[in-house]
Amino acid sequence: MRVLCAFPEAMPSSNSRPPACLAPGALCLALLLHLSLSSQAGDRRPLPVDRAAGLKEKTLILLDVSTKNPVRTVNENFLSLQLDPSIIHDGWLDFLSSKRLVTLARGLSPAFLRFGGKRTDFLQFQNLRNPAKSRGGPGPDYYLKNYEDDIVRSDVALDKQKGCKIAQHPDVMLELQREKAAQMHLVLLKEQFSNTYSNLILTARSLDKLYNFADCSGLHLIFALNALRRNPNNSWNSSSALSLLKYSASKKYNISWELGNEPNNYRTMHGRAVNGSQLGKDYIQLKSLLQPIRIYSRASLYGPNIGRPRKNVIALLDGFMKVAGSTVDAVTWQHCYIDGRVVKVMDFLKTRLLDTLSDQIRKIQKVVNTYTPGKKIWLEGVVTTSAGGTNNLSDSYAAGFLWLNTLGMLANQGIDVVIRHSFFDHGYNHLVDQNFNPLPDYWLSLLYKRLIGPKVLAVHVAGLQRKPRPGRVIRDKLRIYAHCTNHHNHNYVRGSITLFIINLHRSRKKIKLAGTLRDKLVHQYLLQPYGQEGLKSKTQRCQYSGIIR
């Protein structure tokens, strides 16, 4: 993937009306984050909006932004992250203190960090500081256990005030861990395909490591508790959760809470269904556990974290909202775009696939607004492909079309937070790989965090009109979204605007800024694949473009 950065020299015209979100007397600096399909590997043609002589474009598009009032305002932590409990199983939890991993996570802060996933409901907490260690025979496990004390000894205080512990792990240790994780990855995949999961033990020491990572990375931890521990009458058994809550409170850990993961799948996973009404009662029970604990008396509670809103799932959500709609601070659900076992590279570019999310948003909003109008809605655990993802596809440049469109569509339709599954994990849907190297979607997320603020603006486009054929739906292949620029970015003055554009056409499009954007200074960030892999590329380059006005 190639990233091109344009830094123009032109100043805005003195007779141009500045946008309303512009601070008095400030420059208007329009920015474009442009994800393009038309420029493939090795393509070094001029940028679509450059005024180079002899440039022939198929379509001229006039683009303007309404700056009078934002149409939506999303959470400051809109783009957030997830870690799956499988990192306990494959051993990567012990490496969350890696200086490189913490640095990469800090780049995406502020954000929420949700610790949850399919193994949430098989997680059991044990308050053991130093569990007995069993020594195995020669092999990665044996040496990793010997290294465990070395991890602790190599921890150094990065920020003494916060007490952050950051480790520099020896290369041989990381190599042994990757061997162990590769073996465990096969076990995890087998569990996922068979829908049969083994129990996981979370010790107090492991929770300390998890919280250290979140706190030192500037992330707010959301912990999903096991909801499948059930009493004979099918009510929630909270004994393990209460032990975890008391330990966390004793350490003064600032945590928000959830209960369960995709409760609509409990029958197939555990042979015992939990309906929406019962789940609502379970959340009320969790709330009653939190209130007597001083540090958690006002802790946020999120749920029910349902799956794709099909008919039975909507029924579950309806029953939950009727009982506990006022108990949760935000209503949550999950979304997966593609079956990872049959995915092809061109699947990531289908407009029909990009638009499936919009229909789900409307279904969720309809139920939520029936019982608690205005309640915040979050999309948790969004992934491009199921079954852990597909190598060289869901971790490549091609996946960025789905990811960037997801961010734009959710903000535009009023979803308050989107949590990406996963920051670092087994499989291929993550942002950082097991060599602690950032993948294309990480860089896309980093640019998004740096440039895009929570205020969403309305976009007006002319030049794309097409007459629909009978029985056919016109789907936009040019996706344009606009926000006020992130005011925490000191490179740009308050009142700046960020546009991000996804071009799914096979031809380049010439975009002319009109109306309030006319004659304004522009910086362009053009994301393109780099190298011979094309859309499957995992590499990128940043270059300067010409003057853009």
Secondary structure, 3 states (H helix, E strand, C coil): CEEEEECCCCCCCCCCCCCCCCCCCCCCEEEEEEEECCCCCCCCCCCCCCCCCCCCCCCEEEEEEECCCCCEECCCCCEEEEECCHHHHCCHHHHCCEHHHHHHHHCCCCEEEEECCCCHHHEEEECCCCCCCCCCCCCHHHHHHHHHHHHHHHCEECCCCCCCEEECCCHHHHHHHHHHHHHHHHHHHHHHHHCCCCCEEEEHHHHHHHHHHHHHCCEEEEEEECCCCECCCCCECCHHHHHHHHHHHHCCCCEEEEECCCHHHHHHHHCCCCCHHHHHHHHHHHHHHHCCCHHHCCCCEEEEEECCCCHHHHHHHHHHHHHHCCCCCEEEECCEEECCCCCCHHHHHCHHHHCHHHHHHHHHHHHHHHHCCCCEEEEEEEEEECCCCCCCCCCCCCHHHHHHHHHHHHHHCCCCEEEEECCECCCCCCCECCCCCECHHHHHHHHHHHHEEEEEEEEEEECCCCCCCCCCCCCCCEEEEEEEECCCCCCCCCCCEEEEEEECCCCCCEEEECHHHCCCEEEEEEEECCCCCHHHCCCCCEEECCCCC
